[in-house]
Amino acid sequence: MSELKLQVAQINEDTVLIVIRGDFTRFSSMEKARRVKDELREFQSRINKPILFIDDSFCFESMNDEQLKQIGLQRIKD
């Protein structure tokens, strides 16, 4: 039985990445989390587009070399 109501028609042709934001603490058990993971993997294979499932509490930043330098870091170049 499907936990999620995912349909291919919901995805635009020009989509390159699907981001699903959620609350990891809402899974009642590890088994339920695994079922959702398996369902997302199956859906990903049907639509042939990557899916990223992240917790709402995560914050991602994109930094350039100057911003890294300002906080005392530097990129290791190849």
PQR file with spaces between the fields and no chain letter, atoms N, CA, C, O and H, PARSE charges and radii, in Angstrom:
ATOM       1  N    MET     1       0.836   -1.180    0.000 -0.4000 1.5000
ATOM       2  CA   MET     1       0.000    0.000    0.000 -0.0000 2.0000
ATOM       3  C    MET     1       0.884    1.248    0.000  0.5500 1.7000
ATOM       4  O    MET     1       1.850    1.339    0.757 -0.5500 1.4000
ATOM       5  N    SER     2       0.545    2.184   -0.842 -0.4000 1.5000
ATOM       6  CA   SER     2       1.347    3.383   -0.999 -0.0000 2.0000
ATOM       7  C    SER     2       1.158    4.342    0.175  0.5500 1.7000
ATOM       8  O    SER     2       0.034    4.683    0.544 -0.5500 1.4000
ATOM       9  H    SER     2      -0.240    2.110   -1.458  0.4000 1.0000
ATOM      10  N    GLU     3       2.281    4.770    0.754 -0.4000 1.5000
ATOM      11  CA   GLU     3       2.245    5.776    1.815 -0.0000 2.0000
ATOM      12  C    GLU     3       2.106    7.163    1.196  0.5500 1.7000
ATOM      13  O    GLU     3       1.465    8.048    1.763 -0.5500 1.4000
ATOM      14  H    GLU     3       3.194    4.494    0.454  0.4000 1.0000
ATOM      15  N    LEU     4       2.708    7.336    0.038 -0.4000 1.5000
ATOM      16  CA   LEU     4       2.736    8.629   -0.633 -0.0000 2.0000
ATOM      17  C    LEU     4       1.815    8.606   -1.840  0.5500 1.7000
ATOM      18  O    LEU     4       1.552    7.549   -2.413 -0.5500 1.4000
ATOM      19  H    LEU     4       3.228    6.617   -0.423  0.4000 1.0000
ATOM      20  N    LYS     5       1.342    9.745   -2.211 -0.4000 1.5000
ATOM      21  CA   LYS     5       0.470    9.856   -3.376 -0.0000 2.0000
ATOM      22  C    LYS     5       1.257   10.526   -4.501  0.5500 1.7000
ATOM      23  O    LYS     5       0.980   11.670   -4.861 -0.5500 1.4000
ATOM      24  H    LYS     5       1.556   10.604   -1.746  0.4000 1.0000
ATOM      25  N    LEU     6       2.231    9.817   -5.049 -0.4000 1.5000
ATOM      26  CA   LEU     6       3.093   10.368   -6.087 -0.0000 2.0000
ATOM      27  C    LEU     6       2.598    9.941   -7.458  0.5500 1.7000
ATOM      28  O    LEU     6       2.262    8.779   -7.686 -0.5500 1.4000
ATOM      29  H    LEU     6       2.457    8.888   -4.756  0.4000 1.0000
ATOM      30  N    GLN     7       2.563   10.906   -8.361 -0.4000 1.5000
ATOM      31  CA   GLN     7       2.129   10.630   -9.725 -0.0000 2.0000
ATOM      32  C    GLN     7       3.105   11.276  -10.692  0.5500 1.7000
ATOM      33  O    GLN     7       3.569   12.393  -10.463 -0.5500 1.4000
ATOM      34  H    GLN     7       2.836   11.850   -8.176  0.4000 1.0000
ATOM      35  N    VAL     8       3.411   10.582  -11.756 -0.4000 1.5000
ATOM      36  CA   VAL     8       4.334   11.103  -12.763 -0.0000 2.0000
ATOM      37  C    VAL     8       3.792   12.401  -13.351  0.5500 1.7000
ATOM      38  O    VAL     8       4.572   13.290  -13.692 -0.5500 1.4000
ATOM      39  H    VAL     8       3.034    9.674  -11.942  0.4000 1.0000
ATOM      40  N    ALA     9       2.481   12.528  -13.477 -0.4000 1.5000
ATOM      41  CA   ALA     9       1.878   13.730  -14.054 -0.0000 2.0000
ATOM      42  C    ALA     9       2.181   14.981  -13.228  0.5500 1.7000
ATOM      43  O    ALA     9       2.043   16.098  -13.729 -0.5500 1.4000
ATOM      44  H    ALA     9       1.847   11.806  -13.200  0.4000 1.0000
ATOM      45  N    GLN    10       2.588   14.810  -11.985 -0.4000 1.5000
ATOM      46  CA   GLN    10       2.899   15.958  -11.131 -0.0000 2.0000
ATOM      47  C    GLN    10       4.265   16.564  -11.456  0.5500 1.7000
ATOM      48  O    GLN    10       4.577   17.656  -10.981 -0.5500 1.4000
ATOM      49  H    GLN    10       2.701   13.904  -11.579  0.4000 1.0000
ATOM      50  N    ILE    11       5.082   15.881  -12.253 -0.4000 1.5000
ATOM      51  CA   ILE    11       6.449   16.302  -12.527 -0.0000 2.0000
ATOM      52  C    ILE    11       6.536   16.922  -13.919  0.5500 1.7000
ATOM      53  O    ILE    11       6.159   16.294  -14.909 -0.5500 1.4000
ATOM      54  H    ILE    11       4.829   14.994  -12.639  0.4000 1.0000
ATOM      55  N    ASN    12       7.034   18.153  -13.991 -0.4000 1.5000
ATOM      56  CA   ASN    12       7.214   18.815  -15.284 -0.0000 2.0000
ATOM      57  C    ASN    12       8.366   18.183  -16.054  0.5500 1.7000
ATOM      58  O    ASN    12       9.303   17.653  -15.457 -0.5500 1.4000
ATOM      59  H    ASN    12       7.341   18.663  -13.187  0.4000 1.0000
ATOM      60  N    GLU    13       8.293   18.239  -17.368 -0.4000 1.5000
ATOM      61  CA   GLU    13       9.348   17.664  -18.215 -0.0000 2.0000
ATOM      62  C    GLU    13      10.703   18.305  -17.978  0.5500 1.7000
ATOM      63  O    GLU    13      11.727   17.623  -18.039 -0.5500 1.4000
ATOM      64  H    GLU    13       7.532   18.670  -17.853  0.4000 1.0000
ATOM      65  N    ASP    14      10.727   19.610  -17.709 -0.4000 1.5000
ATOM      66  CA   ASP    14      11.995   20.315  -17.554 -0.0000 2.0000
ATOM      67  C    ASP    14      12.562   20.244  -16.133  0.5500 1.7000
ATOM      68  O    ASP    14      13.573   20.886  -15.849 -0.5500 1.4000
ATOM      69  H    ASP    14       9.896   20.163  -17.659  0.4000 1.0000
ATOM      70  N    THR    15      11.945   19.492  -15.251 -0.4000 1.5000
ATOM      71  CA   THR    15      12.437   19.327  -13.882 -0.0000 2.0000
ATOM      72  C    THR    15      13.769   18.588  -13.913  0.5500 1.7000
ATOM      73  O    THR    15      13.908   17.576  -14.601 -0.5500 1.4000
ATOM      74  H    THR    15      11.124   18.970  -15.481  0.4000 1.0000
ATOM      75  N    VAL    16      14.759   19.099  -13.159 -0.4000 1.5000
ATOM      76  CA   VAL    16      16.060   18.436  -13.093 -0.0000 2.0000
ATOM      77  C    VAL    16      16.327   17.812  -11.730  0.5500 1.7000
ATOM      78  O    VAL    16      17.153   16.906  -11.619 -0.5500 1.4000
ATOM      79  H    VAL    16      14.647   19.920  -12.600  0.4000 1.0000
ATOM      80  N    LEU    17      15.639   18.282  -10.690 -0.4000 1.5000
ATOM      81  CA   LEU    17      15.814   17.746   -9.348 -0.0000 2.0000
ATOM      82  C    LEU    17      14.518   17.950   -8.580  0.5500 1.7000
ATOM      83  O    LEU    17      13.900   19.012   -8.659 -0.5500 1.4000
ATOM      84  H    LEU    17      14.968   19.018  -10.780  0.4000 1.0000
ATOM      85  N    ILE    18      14.117   16.943   -7.850 -0.4000 1.5000
ATOM      86  CA   ILE    18      12.928   17.038   -7.009 -0.0000 2.0000
ATOM      87  C    ILE    18      13.394   17.102   -5.560  0.5500 1.7000
ATOM      88  O    ILE    18      14.078   16.199   -5.079 -0.5500 1.4000
ATOM      89  H    ILE    18      14.620   16.081   -7.786  0.4000 1.0000
ATOM      90  N    VAL    19      13.021   18.167   -4.874 -0.4000 1.5000
ATOM      91  CA   VAL    19      13.372   18.339   -3.467 -0.0000 2.0000
ATOM      92  C    VAL    19      12.108   18.138   -2.646  0.5500 1.7000
ATOM      93  O    VAL    19      11.103   18.818   -2.853 -0.5500 1.4000
ATOM      94  H    VAL    19      12.465   18.901   -5.264  0.4000 1.0000
ATOM      95  N    ILE    20      12.171   17.206   -1.720 -0.4000 1.5000
ATOM      96  CA   ILE    20      11.060   16.953   -0.811 -0.0000 2.0000
ATOM      97  C    ILE    20      11.522   17.350    0.577  0.5500 1.7000
ATOM      98  O    ILE    20      12.482   16.797    1.114 -0.5500 1.4000
ATOM      99  H    ILE    20      12.988   16.654   -1.551  0.4000 1.0000
ATOM     100  N    ARG    21      10.822   18.320    1.148 -0.4000 1.5000
ATOM     101  CA   ARG    21      11.155   18.780    2.496 -0.0000 2.0000
ATOM     102  C    ARG    21      10.175   18.149    3.477  0.5500 1.7000
ATOM     103  O    ARG    21       8.967   18.123    3.241 -0.5500 1.4000
ATOM     104  H    ARG    21      10.042   18.769    0.712  0.4000 1.0000
ATOM     105  N    GLY    22      10.712   17.646    4.573 -0.4000 1.5000
ATOM     106  CA   GLY    22       9.866   16.984    5.545 -0.0000 2.0000
ATOM     107  C    GLY    22      10.421   17.107    6.946  0.5500 1.7000
ATOM     108  O    GLY    22      11.387   17.832    7.188 -0.5500 1.4000
ATOM     109  H    GLY    22      11.693   17.667    4.765  0.4000 1.0000
ATOM     110  N    ASP    23       9.815   16.408    7.843 -0.4000 1.5000
ATOM     111  CA   ASP    23      10.215   16.388    9.241 -0.0000 2.0000
ATOM     112  C    ASP    23      10.569   14.949    9.590  0.5500 1.7000
ATOM     113  O    ASP    23       9.681   14.110    9.744 -0.5500 1.4000
ATOM     114  H    ASP    23       9.031   15.819    7.647  0.4000 1.0000
ATOM     115  N    PHE    24      11.858   14.659    9.716 -0.4000 1.5000
ATOM     116  CA   PHE    24      12.306   13.293    9.976 -0.0000 2.0000
ATOM     117  C    PHE    24      11.714   12.732   11.267  0.5500 1.7000
ATOM     118  O    PHE    24      11.550   11.519   11.393 -0.5500 1.4000
ATOM     119  H    PHE    24      12.579   15.341    9.591  0.4000 1.0000
ATOM     120  N    THR    25      11.397   13.591   12.217 -0.4000 1.5000
ATOM     121  CA   THR    25      10.891   13.106   13.503 -0.0000 2.0000
ATOM     122  C    THR    25       9.447   12.624   13.416  0.5500 1.7000
ATOM     123  O    THR    25       8.939   12.046   14.376 -0.5500 1.4000
ATOM     124  H    THR    25      11.531   14.576   12.115  0.4000 1.0000
ATOM     125  N    ARG    26       8.785   12.845   12.302 -0.4000 1.5000
ATOM     126  CA   ARG    26       7.387   12.436   12.163 -0.0000 2.0000
ATOM     127  C    ARG    26       7.241   10.958   11.783  0.5500 1.7000
ATOM     128  O    ARG    26       6.134   10.420   11.798 -0.5500 1.4000
ATOM     129  H    ARG    26       9.198   13.315   11.522  0.4000 1.0000
ATOM     130  N    PHE    27       8.350   10.310   11.445 -0.4000 1.5000
ATOM     131  CA   PHE    27       8.272    8.877   11.181 -0.0000 2.0000
ATOM     132  C    PHE    27       8.061    8.157   12.504  0.5500 1.7000
ATOM     133  O    PHE    27       8.820    8.355   13.453 -0.5500 1.4000
ATOM     134  H    PHE    27       9.249   10.747   11.433  0.4000 1.0000
ATOM     135  N    SER    28       7.044    7.334   12.567 -0.4000 1.5000
ATOM     136  CA   SER    28       6.723    6.656   13.822 -0.0000 2.0000
ATOM     137  C    SER    28       7.674    5.501   14.128  0.5500 1.7000
ATOM     138  O    SER    28       7.758    5.039   15.266 -0.5500 1.4000
ATOM     139  H    SER    28       6.427    7.173   11.796  0.4000 1.0000
ATOM     140  N    SER    29       8.393    5.038   13.095 -0.4000 1.5000
ATOM     141  CA   SER    29       9.335    3.937   13.291 -0.0000 2.0000
ATOM     142  C    SER    29      10.346    3.932   12.157  0.5500 1.7000
ATOM     143  O    SER    29      10.152    4.573   11.124 -0.5500 1.4000
ATOM     144  H    SER    29       8.325    5.413   12.171  0.4000 1.0000
ATOM     145  N    MET    30      11.424    3.197   12.370 -0.4000 1.5000
ATOM     146  CA   MET    30      12.421    3.034   11.301 -0.0000 2.0000
ATOM     147  C    MET    30      11.809    2.293   10.115  0.5500 1.7000
ATOM     148  O    MET    30      12.155    2.566    8.965 -0.5500 1.4000
ATOM     149  H    MET    30      11.582    2.676   13.209  0.4000 1.0000
ATOM     150  N    GLU    31      10.917    1.372   10.387 -0.4000 1.5000
ATOM     151  CA   GLU    31      10.264    0.616    9.312 -0.0000 2.0000
ATOM     152  C    GLU    31       9.460    1.555    8.402  0.5500 1.7000
ATOM     153  O    GLU    31       9.507    1.428    7.178 -0.5500 1.4000
ATOM     154  H    GLU    31      10.636    1.150   11.321  0.4000 1.0000
ATOM     155  N    LYS    32       8.733    2.484    8.997 -0.4000 1.5000
ATOM     156  CA   LYS    32       7.967    3.445    8.189 -0.0000 2.0000
ATOM     157  C    LYS    32       8.913    4.313    7.364  0.5500 1.7000
ATOM     158  O    LYS    32       8.638    4.588    6.196 -0.5500 1.4000
ATOM     159  H    LYS    32       8.695    2.587    9.991  0.4000 1.0000
ATOM     160  N    ALA    33      10.013    4.741    7.953 -0.4000 1.5000
ATOM     161  CA   ALA    33      11.006    5.544    7.224 -0.0000 2.0000
ATOM     162  C    ALA    33      11.576    4.741    6.053  0.5500 1.7000
ATOM     163  O    ALA    33      11.768    5.289    4.968 -0.5500 1.4000
ATOM     164  H    ALA    33      10.237    4.517    8.901  0.4000 1.0000
ATOM     165  N    ARG    34      11.846    3.458    6.259 -0.4000 1.5000
ATOM     166  CA   ARG    34      12.351    2.601    5.175 -0.0000 2.0000
ATOM     167  C    ARG    34      11.328    2.441    4.058  0.5500 1.7000
ATOM     168  O    ARG    34      11.685    2.441    2.880 -0.5500 1.4000
ATOM     169  H    ARG    34      11.689    3.013    7.141  0.4000 1.0000
ATOM     170  N    ARG    35      10.065    2.307    4.423 -0.4000 1.5000
ATOM     171  CA   ARG    35       9.010    2.173    3.404 -0.0000 2.0000
ATOM     172  C    ARG    35       8.923    3.435    2.545  0.5500 1.7000
ATOM     173  O    ARG    35       8.769    3.353    1.326 -0.5500 1.4000
ATOM     174  H    ARG    35       9.775    2.307    5.379  0.4000 1.0000
ATOM     175  N    VAL    36       9.020    4.590    3.182 -0.4000 1.5000
ATOM     176  CA   VAL    36       8.994    5.850    2.428 -0.0000 2.0000
ATOM     177  C    VAL    36      10.226    5.942    1.535  0.5500 1.7000
ATOM     178  O    VAL    36      10.121    6.344    0.377 -0.5500 1.4000
ATOM     179  H    VAL    36       9.145    4.656    4.172  0.4000 1.0000
ATOM     180  N    LYS    37      11.387    5.574    2.061 -0.4000 1.5000
ATOM     181  CA   LYS    37      12.615    5.592    1.266 -0.0000 2.0000
ATOM     182  C    LYS    37      12.478    4.686    0.054  0.5500 1.7000
ATOM     183  O    LYS    37      12.831    5.075   -1.059 -0.5500 1.4000
ATOM     184  H    LYS    37      11.472    5.247    3.002  0.4000 1.0000
ATOM     185  N    ASP    38      11.969    3.482    0.264 -0.4000 1.5000
ATOM     186  CA   ASP    38      11.799    2.536   -0.844 -0.0000 2.0000
ATOM     187  C    ASP    38      10.815    3.061   -1.878  0.5500 1.7000
ATOM     188  O    ASP    38      11.019    2.893   -3.080 -0.5500 1.4000
ATOM     189  H    ASP    38      11.682    3.165    1.168  0.4000 1.0000
ATOM     190  N    GLU    39       9.752    3.695   -1.411 -0.4000 1.5000
ATOM     191  CA   GLU    39       8.766    4.248   -2.333 -0.0000 2.0000
ATOM     192  C    GLU    39       9.355    5.397   -3.145  0.5500 1.7000
ATOM     193  O    GLU    39       9.085    5.517   -4.340 -0.5500 1.4000
ATOM     194  H    GLU    39       9.586    3.832   -0.435  0.4000 1.0000
ATOM     195  N    LEU    40      10.162    6.244   -2.498 -0.4000 1.5000
ATOM     196  CA   LEU    40      10.812    7.341   -3.224 -0.0000 2.0000
ATOM     197  C    LEU    40      11.813    6.811   -4.243  0.5500 1.7000
ATOM     198  O    LEU    40      11.917    7.349   -5.346 -0.5500 1.4000
ATOM     199  H    LEU    40      10.382    6.146   -1.527  0.4000 1.0000
ATOM     200  N    ARG    41      12.549    5.762   -3.886 -0.4000 1.5000
ATOM     201  CA   ARG    41      13.496    5.163   -4.842 -0.0000 2.0000
ATOM     202  C    ARG    41      12.773    4.585   -6.053  0.5500 1.7000
ATOM     203  O    ARG    41      13.226    4.744   -7.186 -0.5500 1.4000
ATOM     204  H    ARG    41      12.464    5.325   -2.990  0.4000 1.0000
ATOM     205  N    GLU    42      11.649    3.914   -5.811 -0.4000 1.5000
ATOM     206  CA   GLU    42      10.883    3.341   -6.906 -0.0000 2.0000
ATOM     207  C    GLU    42      10.339    4.453   -7.800  0.5500 1.7000
ATOM     208  O    GLU    42      10.380    4.342   -9.025 -0.5500 1.4000
ATOM     209  H    GLU    42      11.282    3.785   -4.890  0.4000 1.0000
ATOM     210  N    PHE    43       9.832    5.518   -7.194 -0.4000 1.5000
ATOM     211  CA   PHE    43       9.311    6.649   -7.959 -0.0000 2.0000
ATOM     212  C    PHE    43      10.429    7.320   -8.749  0.5500 1.7000
ATOM     213  O    PHE    43      10.237    7.699   -9.905 -0.5500 1.4000
ATOM     214  H    PHE    43       9.798    5.609   -6.198  0.4000 1.0000
ATOM     215  N    GLN    44      11.590    7.465   -8.127 -0.4000 1.5000
ATOM     216  CA   GLN    44      12.743    8.063   -8.804 -0.0000 2.0000
ATOM     217  C    GLN    44      13.121    7.268  -10.044  0.5500 1.7000
ATOM     218  O    GLN    44      13.440    7.850  -11.081 -0.5500 1.4000
ATOM     219  H    GLN    44      11.745    7.158   -7.189  0.4000 1.0000
ATOM     220  N    SER    45      13.088    5.958   -9.950 -0.4000 1.5000
ATOM     221  CA   SER    45      13.436    5.132  -11.109 -0.0000 2.0000
ATOM     222  C    SER    45      12.376    5.246  -12.214  0.5500 1.7000
ATOM     223  O    SER    45      12.706    5.156  -13.397 -0.5500 1.4000
ATOM     224  H    SER    45      12.829    5.484   -9.109  0.4000 1.0000
ATOM     225  N    ARG    46      11.120    5.440  -11.840 -0.4000 1.5000
ATOM     226  CA   ARG    46      10.063    5.603  -12.849 -0.0000 2.0000
ATOM     227  C    ARG    46      10.172    6.926  -13.590  0.5500 1.7000
ATOM     228  O    ARG    46       9.933    6.985  -14.796 -0.5500 1.4000
ATOM     229  H    ARG    46      10.852    5.513  -10.880  0.4000 1.0000
ATOM     230  N    ILE    47      10.536    7.996  -12.871 -0.4000 1.5000
ATOM     231  CA   ILE    47      10.577    9.314  -13.511 -0.0000 2.0000
ATOM     232  C    ILE    47      11.957    9.668  -14.044  0.5500 1.7000
ATOM     233  O    ILE    47      12.110   10.635  -14.790 -0.5500 1.4000
ATOM     234  H    ILE    47      10.730    7.948  -11.891  0.4000 1.0000
ATOM     235  N    ASN    48      12.966    8.882  -13.660 -0.4000 1.5000
ATOM     236  CA   ASN    48      14.341    9.090  -14.124 -0.0000 2.0000
ATOM     237  C    ASN    48      14.858   10.493  -13.795  0.5500 1.7000
ATOM     238  O    ASN    48      15.511   11.136  -14.617 -0.5500 1.4000
ATOM     239  H    ASN    48      12.842    8.097  -13.053  0.4000 1.0000
ATOM     240  N    LYS    49      14.557   10.953  -12.582 -0.4000 1.5000
ATOM     241  CA   LYS    49      15.043   12.243  -12.092 -0.0000 2.0000
ATOM     242  C    LYS    49      15.457   12.062  -10.635  0.5500 1.7000
ATOM     243  O    LYS    49      14.815   11.317   -9.895 -0.5500 1.4000
ATOM     244  H    LYS    49      14.027   10.430  -11.913  0.4000 1.0000
ATOM     245  N    PRO    50      16.531   12.745  -10.219 -0.5600 1.5000
ATOM     246  CA   PRO    50      16.970   12.586   -8.828  0.2800 2.0000
ATOM     247  C    PRO    50      15.995   13.218   -7.840  0.5500 1.7000
ATOM     248  O    PRO    50      15.369   14.241   -8.118 -0.5500 1.4000
ATOM     249  N    ILE    51      15.888   12.576   -6.673 -0.4000 1.5000
ATOM     250  CA   ILE    51      15.044   13.074   -5.593 -0.0000 2.0000
ATOM     251  C    ILE    51      15.918   13.302   -4.366  0.5500 1.7000
ATOM     252  O    ILE    51      16.715   12.442   -3.991 -0.5500 1.4000
ATOM     253  H    ILE    51      16.397   11.746   -6.447  0.4000 1.0000
ATOM     254  N    LEU    52      15.761   14.464   -3.749 -0.4000 1.5000
ATOM     255  CA   LEU    52      16.473   14.795   -2.520 -0.0000 2.0000
ATOM     256  C    LEU    52      15.433   14.999   -1.428  0.5500 1.7000
ATOM     257  O    LEU    52      14.577   15.878   -1.531 -0.5500 1.4000
ATOM     258  H    LEU    52      15.114   15.163   -4.053  0.4000 1.0000
ATOM     259  N    PHE    53      15.512   14.185   -0.382 -0.4000 1.5000
ATOM     260  CA   PHE    53      14.587   14.305    0.750 -0.0000 2.0000
ATOM     261  C    PHE    53      15.366   14.889    1.909  0.5500 1.7000
ATOM     262  O    PHE    53      16.282   14.253    2.430 -0.5500 1.4000
ATOM     263  H    PHE    53      16.208   13.471   -0.299  0.4000 1.0000
ATOM     264  N    ILE    54      15.005   16.111    2.323 -0.4000 1.5000
ATOM     265  CA   ILE    54      15.746   16.766    3.400 -0.0000 2.0000
ATOM     266  C    ILE    54      14.789   17.196    4.505  0.5500 1.7000
ATOM     267  O    ILE    54      13.616   17.483    4.262 -0.5500 1.4000
ATOM     268  H    ILE    54      14.261   16.628    1.900  0.4000 1.0000
ATOM     269  N    ASP    55      15.312   17.233    5.707 -0.4000 1.5000
ATOM     270  CA   ASP    55      14.545   17.685    6.848 -0.0000 2.0000
ATOM     271  C    ASP    55      14.402   19.207    6.776  0.5500 1.7000
ATOM     272  O    ASP    55      15.334   19.905    6.378 -0.5500 1.4000
ATOM     273  H    ASP    55      16.264   17.000    5.905  0.4000 1.0000
ATOM     274  N    ASP    56      13.241   19.710    7.160 -0.4000 1.5000
ATOM     275  CA   ASP    56      13.005   21.159    7.152 -0.0000 2.0000
ATOM     276  C    ASP    56      14.011   21.926    7.996  0.5500 1.7000
ATOM     277  O    ASP    56      14.266   23.103    7.742 -0.5500 1.4000
ATOM     278  H    ASP    56      12.484   19.143    7.484  0.4000 1.0000
ATOM     279  N    SER    57      14.579   21.273    8.991 -0.4000 1.5000
ATOM     280  CA   SER    57      15.505   21.973    9.882 -0.0000 2.0000
ATOM     281  C    SER    57      16.888   22.159    9.255  0.5500 1.7000
ATOM     282  O    SER    57      17.697   22.916    9.792 -0.5500 1.4000
ATOM     283  H    SER    57      14.372   20.317    9.198  0.4000 1.0000
ATOM     284  N    PHE    58      17.181   21.497    8.147 -0.4000 1.5000
ATOM     285  CA   PHE    58      18.471   21.648    7.482 -0.0000 2.0000
ATOM     286  C    PHE    58      18.537   22.992    6.768  0.5500 1.7000
ATOM     287  O    PHE    58      17.539   23.483    6.240 -0.5500 1.4000
ATOM     288  H    PHE    58      16.524   20.882    7.711  0.4000 1.0000
ATOM     289  N    CYS    59      19.701   23.562    6.762 -0.4000 1.5000
ATOM     290  CA   CYS    59      19.929   24.825    6.053 -0.0000 2.0000
ATOM     291  C    CYS    59      21.159   24.636    5.177  0.5500 1.7000
ATOM     292  O    CYS    59      22.224   24.258    5.665 -0.5500 1.4000
ATOM     293  H    CYS    59      20.511   23.164    7.190  0.4000 1.0000
ATOM     294  N    PHE    60      21.012   24.897    3.902 -0.4000 1.5000
ATOM     295  CA   PHE    60      22.120   24.759    2.967 -0.0000 2.0000
ATOM     296  C    PHE    60      22.557   26.127    2.491  0.5500 1.7000
ATOM     297  O    PHE    60      21.726   26.990    2.207 -0.5500 1.4000
ATOM     298  H    PHE    60      20.147   25.204    3.505  0.4000 1.0000
ATOM     299  N    GLU    61      23.860   26.325    2.404 -0.4000 1.5000
ATOM     300  CA   GLU    61      24.401   27.578    1.900 -0.0000 2.0000
ATOM     301  C    GLU    61      25.371   27.273    0.778  0.5500 1.7000
ATOM     302  O    GLU    61      26.104   26.285    0.817 -0.5500 1.4000
ATOM     303  H    GLU    61      24.535   25.624    2.634  0.4000 1.0000
ATOM     304  N    SER    62      25.362   28.118   -0.198 -0.4000 1.5000
ATOM     305  CA   SER    62      26.330   28.031   -1.288 -0.0000 2.0000
ATOM     306  C    SER    62      27.311   29.175   -1.086  0.5500 1.7000
ATOM     307  O    SER    62      26.913   30.336   -0.996 -0.5500 1.4000
ATOM     308  H    SER    62      24.766   28.920   -0.230  0.4000 1.0000
ATOM     309  N    MET    63      28.603   28.840   -1.015 -0.4000 1.5000
ATOM     310  CA   MET    63      29.606   29.863   -0.743 -0.0000 2.0000
ATOM     311  C    MET    63      30.650   29.875   -1.850  0.5500 1.7000
ATOM     312  O    MET    63      31.033   28.831   -2.379 -0.5500 1.4000
ATOM     313  H    MET    63      28.926   27.897   -1.088  0.4000 1.0000
ATOM     314  N    ASN    64      31.100   31.079   -2.187 -0.4000 1.5000
ATOM     315  CA   ASN    64      32.184   31.197   -3.158 -0.0000 2.0000
ATOM     316  C    ASN    64      33.518   31.297   -2.407  0.5500 1.7000
ATOM     317  O    ASN    64      33.543   31.281   -1.177 -0.5500 1.4000
ATOM     318  H    ASN    64      30.788   31.926   -1.757  0.4000 1.0000
ATOM     319  N    ASP    65      34.613   31.398   -3.143 -0.4000 1.5000
ATOM     320  CA   ASP    65      35.934   31.422   -2.508 -0.0000 2.0000
ATOM     321  C    ASP    65      36.106   32.606   -1.557  0.5500 1.7000
ATOM     322  O    ASP    65      36.716   32.463   -0.497 -0.5500 1.4000
ATOM     323  H    ASP    65      34.593   31.411   -4.143  0.4000 1.0000
ATOM     324  N    GLU    66      35.580   33.761   -1.921 -0.4000 1.5000
ATOM     325  CA   GLU    66      35.696   34.945   -1.074 -0.0000 2.0000
ATOM     326  C    GLU    66      34.929   34.759    0.238  0.5500 1.7000
ATOM     327  O    GLU    66      35.421   35.136    1.301 -0.5500 1.4000
ATOM     328  H    GLU    66      35.084   33.878   -2.782  0.4000 1.0000
ATOM     329  N    GLN    67      33.751   34.193    0.167 -0.4000 1.5000
ATOM     330  CA   GLN    67      32.962   33.946    1.382 -0.0000 2.0000
ATOM     331  C    GLN    67      33.650   32.934    2.285  0.5500 1.7000
ATOM     332  O    GLN    67      33.635   33.078    3.507 -0.5500 1.4000
ATOM     333  H    GLN    67      33.352   33.887   -0.697  0.4000 1.0000
ATOM     334  N    LEU    68      34.253   31.912    1.688 -0.4000 1.5000
ATOM     335  CA   LEU    68      35.017   30.942    2.486 -0.0000 2.0000
ATOM     336  C    LEU    68      36.175   31.631    3.208  0.5500 1.7000
ATOM     337  O    LEU    68      36.422   31.385    4.389 -0.5500 1.4000
ATOM     338  H    LEU    68      34.266   31.795    0.695  0.4000 1.0000
ATOM     339  N    LYS    69      36.874   32.492    2.482 -0.4000 1.5000
ATOM     340  CA   LYS    69      38.010   33.210    3.055 -0.0000 2.0000
ATOM     341  C    LYS    69      37.581   34.067    4.245  0.5500 1.7000
ATOM     342  O    LYS    69      38.307   34.166    5.235 -0.5500 1.4000
ATOM     343  H    LYS    69      36.673   32.691    1.523  0.4000 1.0000
ATOM     344  N    GLN    70      36.406   34.686    4.150 -0.4000 1.5000
ATOM     345  CA   GLN    70      35.904   35.545    5.221 -0.0000 2.0000
ATOM     346  C    GLN    70      35.674   34.792    6.527  0.5500 1.7000
ATOM     347  O    GLN    70      35.729   35.388    7.603 -0.5500 1.4000
ATOM     348  H    GLN    70      35.816   34.606    3.346  0.4000 1.0000
ATOM     349  N    ILE    71      35.419   33.506    6.443 -0.4000 1.5000
ATOM     350  CA   ILE    71      35.222   32.719    7.677 -0.0000 2.0000
ATOM     351  C    ILE    71      36.433   31.838    7.998  0.5500 1.7000
ATOM     352  O    ILE    71      36.358   30.933    8.829 -0.5500 1.4000
ATOM     353  H    ILE    71      35.375   33.022    5.569  0.4000 1.0000
ATOM     354  N    GLY    72      37.564   32.127    7.314 -0.4000 1.5000
ATOM     355  CA   GLY    72      38.797   31.437    7.635 -0.0000 2.0000
ATOM     356  C    GLY    72      38.984   30.089    6.973  0.5500 1.7000
ATOM     357  O    GLY    72      39.770   29.272    7.452 -0.5500 1.4000
ATOM     358  H    GLY    72      37.625   32.863    6.639  0.4000 1.0000
ATOM     359  N    LEU    73      38.277   29.839    5.883 -0.4000 1.5000
ATOM     360  CA   LEU    73      38.407   28.581    5.159 -0.0000 2.0000
ATOM     361  C    LEU    73      38.878   28.831    3.730  0.5500 1.7000
ATOM     362  O    LEU    73      38.820   29.957    3.235 -0.5500 1.4000
ATOM     363  H    LEU    73      37.637   30.503    5.494  0.4000 1.0000
ATOM     364  N    GLN    74      39.334   27.790    3.088 -0.4000 1.5000
ATOM     365  CA   GLN    74      39.667   27.899    1.673 -0.0000 2.0000
ATOM     366  C    GLN    74      39.382   26.589    0.979  0.5500 1.7000
ATOM     367  O    GLN    74      39.445   25.514    1.574 -0.5500 1.4000
ATOM     368  H    GLN    74      39.381   26.876    3.490  0.4000 1.0000
ATOM     369  N    ARG    75      39.071   26.707   -0.286 -0.4000 1.5000
ATOM     370  CA   ARG    75      38.787   25.524   -1.097 -0.0000 2.0000
ATOM     371  C    ARG    75      40.101   24.851   -1.471  0.5500 1.7000
ATOM     372  O    ARG    75      41.078   25.528   -1.793 -0.5500 1.4000
ATOM     373  H    ARG    75      39.021   27.581   -0.769  0.4000 1.0000
ATOM     374  N    ILE    76      40.128   23.527   -1.430 -0.4000 1.5000
ATOM     375  CA   ILE    76      41.292   22.768   -1.881 -0.0000 2.0000
ATOM     376  C    ILE    76      41.109   22.512   -3.356  0.5500 1.7000
ATOM     377  O    ILE    76      40.198   21.789   -3.759 -0.5500 1.4000
ATOM     378  H    ILE    76      39.335   22.977   -1.168  0.4000 1.0000
ATOM     379  N    LYS    77      41.960   23.095   -4.155 -0.4000 1.5000
ATOM     380  CA   LYS    77      41.840   22.988   -5.598 -0.0000 2.0000
ATOM     381  C    LYS    77      42.586   21.755   -6.099  0.5500 1.7000
ATOM     382  O    LYS    77      43.599   21.348   -5.531 -0.5500 1.4000
ATOM     383  H    LYS    77      42.700   23.683   -3.828  0.4000 1.0000
ATOM     384  N    ASP    78      42.060   21.169   -7.180 -0.4000 1.5000
ATOM     385  CA   ASP    78      42.691   19.981   -7.762 -0.0000 2.0000
ATOM     386  C    ASP    78      44.046   20.301   -8.332  0.5500 1.7000
ATOM     387  O    ASP    78      44.718   19.416   -8.862 -0.5500 1.4000
ATOM     388  H    ASP    78      41.237   21.500   -7.641  0.4000 1.0000
